[in-house]
């Protein structure tokens, strides 16, 4: 139902509508219209921020993934989750933002993406660019996030989502489960670019790195 396009090098506007942040990035979402057999632009997302300089060089929109349950999911089917990486965040430490699709201002149409949680590396470090590539299964409960920096081995971290917290809030809980690393034929882990690209099966039972 959706096409998501990232523009990680654009100097996007901040919340004040006038300040631009260098290489902050943005994402545009498009939705399929069965009546016209075409996609129409739905909305534009920029990285969440607290008014600090964290948006600068964040490269929000570097990698994206959309999760929709079942093959016959419609516009109002829930949950729909959108993952957007910002590997340049905090001196290239990186972060992944998760959004869900909600009813918009008209009270009935699902047309609003709301940021719910930010996912960070289990072992964060400046320069690793967590979020270089991201993949999620259709249910949106398994997430793979690659980190890769020039001259480094790279890694892929696996997270799983539990149901909503038991206090009936709208917060999602993500738990780090595993870190995969690559090794070259001589046993070295340097410069193999493990995680340069990743793919996941629809049910999340297979991951290709």
C-alpha positions, -999 to +999 in steps of 0.1 A: +000+000+000+029+024+006+060+036-011+086+054+011+114+075-004+142+089+017+163+120+010+191+118+036+211+147+024+184+174+022+187+204+045+153+199+061+133+226+080+131+223+118+100+225+139+101+263+138+095+263+100+124+285+092+157+269+105+173+245+081+196+217+094+224+206+072+221+171+058+193+164+083+172+144+058+135+137+053+112+110+041+082+112+018+054+086+019+031+077-009-001+056-008-017+035-035-051+046-049-068+015-064-093+037-083-066+055-103-039+028-102-014+053-090+004+065-059-004+098-043+019+117-019+007+112+017+030+132+039+066+143+046+085+132+078+116+148+092+137+135+121+124+140+157+145+165+176+147+183+209+157+217+194+194+209+196+218+203+168+211+166+167+193+169+133+225+182+116+242+155+095+217+129+109+209+116+073+173+108+084+158+086+056+191+068+047+172+034+049+135+026+054+113-004+059+075-007+060+057-036+078+021-045+070+004-077+083-010-102+057-009-100+019-044-084+017-037-056+041-057-025+034-053+012+043-071+007+076-054-026+085-034-023+117-007-023+128+013-006+100+049+002+111+074+024+094+111+023+103+135+051+093+172+052+100+194+082+107+229+067+107+246+101+110+228+109+143+251+119+172+285+119+154+276+089+132+265+067+162+231+063+144+195+056+154+164+040+140+129+057+145+097+036+144+064+051+134+029+036+133+000+047+111-029+063+128-062+081+120-056+117+110-074+150+116-107+139+100-112+112+126-116+083+102-088+082+076-055+064+083-031+090+069-008+100+098+025+085+108+033+090+145+068+084+159+066+060+188+100+048+197+137+052+189+159+021+186+196+023+193+225-001+190+231-025+219+268-013+217+266+022+205+298+040+193+305+072+174+314+064+138+296+030+135+266+044+116+239+022+131+211+021+105+232+018+074+205-007+062+173-019+079+149-047+072+118-059+090+093-088+086+057-082+076+044-084+112+069-057+123+081-077+152+116-087+139+140-059+129+175-063+115+198-032+116+232-030+099+261-008+111+290-002+088+317+024+087+346+028+062+375+005+071+355-014+097+340-049+096+304-041+100+277-059+120+240-067+119+219-065+151+186-083+156+158-069+176+123-083+185+092-064+194+069-074+222+033-064+224+024-030+237+034-024+273+009-037+298-001-002+311-022+003+279+002+030+267+011+033+230+048+026+236+064-003+219+092-024+235+121-036+214+147-060+228+182-067+214+185-105+207+216-111+187+246-094+169+259-110+137+294-102+125+313-112+093+348-126+089+371-129+059+387-161+047+419-154+067+399-149+099+402-112+099+371-091+106+385-059+091+372-043+059+347-069+050+318-045+049+295-070+065+260-056+064+265-035+033+231-049+022+206-071+039+173-087+030+147-106+052+119-130+043+083-119+048+080-140+080+114-130+093+127-166+095+154-160+069+180-132+068+205-126+040+236-104+046 
